[in-house]
């Protein structure tokens, strides 16, 4: 574990995670890429998969299934690295548009700061 699988940039977001052994989603902070996410949870998940809900602003919500790749203990809670699985083409396109919009805005701010 720990190998780099990401094919796109990471974007910091708020997200909701629901391990399959839980009833409720847990709101948390983390980051996403096209292929997966990293999030901090209060307790280690009891399952190897979870459901992730992303609120992507005006692009809407995306709900995806994720496979846990790594659980990293922290002083408080755990970080989980996960890979999205069985993502629909529609959801993948929404994620791609969101990541592109955020990175375009960041490049614009960098250009303005450099001017």
Protein Blocks (a to p, Z undefined) as FASTA:
>chain_A
ZZafbfbdcdddddddddfkbfbdcdddddddfkbccdddfbdcfbfbdcddddehjnop
cddddddfbdcddfeocddddddehiafklmmmmmmmmmmmmmmmmmmmmmmmZZ
